[in-house]
Amino acid sequence: MSLQKICEIIAAEPLTPHAYSITLEAGRIAEEARAGQFVHIRCGDGLLLRRPISICDVNGSRLRIVFEVRGEGTRWLALRGAGEALDVLGPLGHGFDLTGEKLLLVGGGIGVPPMLHTANCSGGEVHAALGFRSADRAMLISEFQQAAKTVAVASDDGSIGVHGYVDGLVREAAARENGFSAILACGPKPMLRSVAAVAAELQIPCQVSMEERMGCGVGACLVCACKTADGHYRHACKDGPVFRAEEVCWDD
Ligand SMILES: Cc1cc2nc3c(=O)[nH]c(=O)nc-3n(C[C@H](O)[C@H](O)[C@H](O)COP(=O)(O)OP(=O)(O)OC[C@H]3O[C@@H](n4cnc5c(N)ncnc54)[C@H](O)[C@@H]3O)c2cc1C
């Protein structure tokens, strides 16, 4: 069940030159949050729509979000400080199915934060493959090192970890660990498309979290309509954001 709550900001800090971390006292929103779910945050009085941000971590009734500034809403959010309050709706969406003994969690860019909560929710063995554009955008690596058995990092420009894309890490991890029960991924669509292709080739079930543009967050508008492989459309907000990779139409 999703709740709307005015949540006090416990901590707010820049994480990288591009990303911010906010920890909220979120009560039952935090306590009920599952892996891969998100919250919808009212960002400023002038903006009609809330902004969807994934749940990065939960500690009791405290909930952490990590976000990059993209436009007006996230710019407003980045200026908030401890002691202020946010209007939060959540937890929303269908998250990851964590069934399986050995999971590979794959995050790309701002798709990395939800994989931390996913790692902490999983009861089984977890490995992580994280991709960033460059070293100055890398985040949460030490937290993943605590939550996962192995953590591999890649960057587009080679300034941190392996020089290359994260799908290369998926292939290497699968060979090294003798396969996985499932691959769970979040990141930009081209990255998800590549990870889904590698997973299909290796015959490993794959789930992807689609961070589409979103309007209402509860399935009442069509802003986040996602084309599926059968030619129909589904709402990323209420049917997703997590889908089985083979459900997604990757042509768009
Ligand atoms: C389920 C879900 C979870 C998300 N989790 C996170 C998260 O944990 N951290 C984070 O930083 N961001 C996350 N996002 C993306 C975040 O919601 C957008 O960056 C934010 O809504 C932009 O709002 P704005 O007002 O700052 O920018 P706007 O003024 O609305 O847009 C600025 C620019 O960003 C682009 N944009 C807006 N929304 C998206 C989007 N969803 N994907 C790609 N480009 C977009 C616009 O096309 C435009 O070019 C998530 C999105 C979804 C749907």
The ligand as an SDF file (V2000), in Angstrom:
LIG
                    3D

 53 58  0  0  0  0  0  0  0  0999 V2000
   10.8720    4.8490  -11.5220 C   0  0  0  0  0  0  0  0  0  0  0  0
   11.9090    5.9230  -11.6560 C   0  0  0  0  0  0  0  0  0  0  0  0
   12.9510    5.9800  -10.7600 C   0  0  0  0  0  0  0  0  0  0  0  0
   13.9140    7.0030  -10.8700 C   0  0  0  0  0  0  0  0  0  0  0  0
   14.9260    7.0070   -9.9690 N   0  0  0  0  0  0  0  0  0  0  0  0
   15.8510    7.9850  -10.0390 C   0  0  0  0  0  0  0  0  0  0  0  0
   16.8940    8.0320   -9.0740 C   0  0  0  0  0  0  0  0  0  0  0  0
   16.9860    7.2160   -8.1420 O   0  0  0  0  0  0  0  0  0  0  0  0
   17.7970    9.0480   -9.1770 N   0  0  0  0  0  0  0  0  0  0  0  0
   17.7320    9.9880  -10.2010 C   0  0  0  0  0  0  0  0  0  0  0  0
   18.5810   10.8670  -10.2760 O   0  0  0  0  0  0  0  0  0  0  0  0
   16.7560    9.9400  -11.1210 N   0  0  0  0  0  0  0  0  0  0  0  0
   15.8170    8.9790  -11.0700 C   0  0  0  0  0  0  0  0  0  0  0  0
   14.8110    8.9620  -11.9910 N   0  0  0  0  0  0  0  0  0  0  0  0
   14.7710   10.0330  -13.0220 C   0  0  0  0  0  0  0  0  0  0  0  0
   14.1690   11.3000  -12.3880 C   0  0  0  0  0  0  0  0  0  0  0  0
   12.8170   11.0390  -12.0640 O   0  0  0  0  0  0  0  0  0  0  0  0
   14.2440   12.4700  -13.3850 C   0  0  0  0  0  0  0  0  0  0  0  0
   15.5920   12.8470  -13.5620 O   0  0  0  0  0  0  0  0  0  0  0  0
   13.4580   13.6570  -12.8430 C   0  0  0  0  0  0  0  0  0  0  0  0
   12.0700   13.3890  -12.8480 O   0  0  0  0  0  0  0  0  0  0  0  0
   13.7130   14.8970  -13.6970 C   0  0  0  0  0  0  0  0  0  0  0  0
   12.8870   15.9340  -13.1870 O   0  0  0  0  0  0  0  0  0  0  0  0
   13.3260   17.4700  -13.3180 P   0  0  0  0  0  0  0  0  0  0  0  0
   12.1590   18.3050  -12.9690 O   0  0  0  0  0  0  0  0  0  0  0  0
   14.5940   17.7140  -12.5980 O   0  0  0  0  0  0  0  0  0  0  0  0
   13.6810   17.5670  -14.8490 O   0  0  0  0  0  0  0  0  0  0  0  0
   12.6770   17.8630  -16.0790 P   0  0  0  0  0  0  0  0  0  0  0  0
   12.6630   19.3510  -16.2660 O   0  0  0  0  0  0  0  0  0  0  0  0
   11.3950   17.1330  -15.9140 O   0  0  0  0  0  0  0  0  0  0  0  0
   13.5650   17.2080  -17.1920 O   0  0  0  0  0  0  0  0  0  0  0  0
   14.9350   17.6410  -17.4500 C   0  0  0  0  0  0  0  0  0  0  0  0
   15.5560   16.7230  -18.4890 C   0  0  0  0  0  0  0  0  0  0  0  0
   15.6330   15.3650  -17.9890 O   0  0  0  0  0  0  0  0  0  0  0  0
   14.9400   14.4860  -18.8660 C   0  0  0  0  0  0  0  0  0  0  0  0
   14.2380   13.4960  -18.0380 N   0  0  0  0  0  0  0  0  0  0  0  0
   13.2170   13.7190  -17.1810 C   0  0  0  0  0  0  0  0  0  0  0  0
   12.8150   12.5670  -16.6100 N   0  0  0  0  0  0  0  0  0  0  0  0
   13.6180   11.6030  -17.1080 C   0  0  0  0  0  0  0  0  0  0  0  0
   13.7040   10.2000  -16.9230 C   0  0  0  0  0  0  0  0  0  0  0  0
   12.8840    9.5300  -16.1200 N   0  0  0  0  0  0  0  0  0  0  0  0
   14.6400    9.5290  -17.6050 N   0  0  0  0  0  0  0  0  0  0  0  0
   15.4680   10.1740  -18.4550 C   0  0  0  0  0  0  0  0  0  0  0  0
   15.4440   11.4980  -18.6760 N   0  0  0  0  0  0  0  0  0  0  0  0
   14.5200   12.1960  -18.0190 C   0  0  0  0  0  0  0  0  0  0  0  0
   13.9850   15.3630  -19.6450 C   0  0  0  0  0  0  0  0  0  0  0  0
   13.6640   14.7870  -20.8920 O   0  0  0  0  0  0  0  0  0  0  0  0
   14.7620   16.6330  -19.7780 C   0  0  0  0  0  0  0  0  0  0  0  0
   15.6720   16.5630  -20.8450 O   0  0  0  0  0  0  0  0  0  0  0  0
   13.8330    7.9660  -11.9120 C   0  0  0  0  0  0  0  0  0  0  0  0
   12.7860    7.9050  -12.8180 C   0  0  0  0  0  0  0  0  0  0  0  0
   11.8360    6.8990  -12.7010 C   0  0  0  0  0  0  0  0  0  0  0  0
   10.6940    6.8560  -13.6590 C   0  0  0  0  0  0  0  0  0  0  0  0
  1  2  1  0
  2  3  1  0
  2 52  2  0
  3  4  2  0
  4  5  1  0
  4 50  1  0
  5  6  2  0
  6  7  1  0
  6 13  1  0
  7  8  2  0
  7  9  1  0
  9 10  1  0
 10 11  2  0
 10 12  1  0
 12 13  2  0
 13 14  1  0
 14 15  1  0
 14 50  1  0
 15 16  1  0
 16 17  1  0
 16 18  1  0
 18 19  1  0
 18 20  1  0
 20 21  1  0
 20 22  1  0
 22 23  1  0
 23 24  1  0
 24 25  2  0
 24 26  1  0
 24 27  1  0
 27 28  1  0
 28 29  2  0
 28 30  1  0
 28 31  1  0
 31 32  1  0
 32 33  1  0
 33 34  1  0
 33 48  1  0
 34 35  1  0
 35 36  1  0
 35 46  1  0
 36 37  1  0
 36 45  1  0
 37 38  2  0
 38 39  1  0
 39 40  1  0
 39 45  2  0
 40 41  1  0
 40 42  2  0
 42 43  1  0
 43 44  2  0
 44 45  1  0
 46 47  1  0
 46 48  1  0
 48 49  1  0
 50 51  2  0
 51 52  1  0
 52 53  1  0
M  END
$$$$
